């Protein structure tokens, strides 16, 4: 009877060891859940960026307004009948 109790106690210890330090342990599962949450957050950011790029692509395909806006802001281009006036802030000016 003592041998059976000892064997059962050893099995119980082995099961508990797997639960606390093994591959399916509670801390390991918590770590995996954190990784999944981080991956979901990264995917959400990527989805938002993709939606923004899709909207920009749609605008580029449908009209010239987006092309004109990009040329003005990124390349500094102006139309032929416009006058470009650069505004430079004074270096010692107080607000």
Steps between C-alpha positions, in 0.01 A plus 500: 500500500788737576653427161173584325469826694861585413443429129182711501682783678779487237240517221336796669835676530577431132162640393547810714852552361359495146232748602745751651821464293421289193410591144131542585568684824300796618784755451574364151135527398485856639810588296339357186184701564709818526669418170161440335368832633808681367456331162134605491596861578763496226248353256249772587762767427584332170131482407457870571808584292376278217160670507671840482713387206195356325316831536802690369532261207131538422541880506800480269310285253181705505614859493783739449438691824714258698780518244490880512503499881798264513688709242439818698593372844770245424664657195422868557345543157278795410263571210598732215263781606592488870755706689713326762567708809727332758423590861798486732464556873731758656776337702470730805123555492301437818143381501 
